[in-house]
């Protein structure tokens, strides 16, 4: 079973990561946009291609980022990254100071 990527939630995530408010995105999208319309956009599971292209141009992210971003996969990658030995060296590092040097 193929999992559906929710475009609206991904637009919201990228907008928030970039620190862009709904009003700001609405202003950049044009005169017929307002905060309410941007808010409704995040509810759409699939956004039309031309509108998605316009939104990604404003956010300055590739369209594939919105179409393919899967939060569960990202969490898996992050969780697996910190379970390897790369972080282990930070715990084993001990700095010894000679009391005579003080």
Phi, psi and omega in degrees: 000124181277133181276135178278135175271129182272103183300316183300315178295323179293322176299315179299315181300311181294321178300315180291320178298327181273356178073029180258126179280162179302319179299319180296317178295318179299317180298319180288333182282339176133176185294330182275010179251148174216176183301320181297317181293322177294321179298320178290333180298324183291346179275345183283126178289321178230126180259138180304145187303315183292321178291319178298321178297317179297316181295315182293329176294320178293317181284347181060044174234152177294147180300329180296332179298318180284319184288333188243353184292124178237114185300319180298318179295319180296319179295320177300316181297314180295315181297319181287334180293323185269005177259004179263184186282356183297330180268348184294328183294331180294328181281331184270353182284125178232129180258122180253130176252138177280123182299336179287339179285342184286000000 
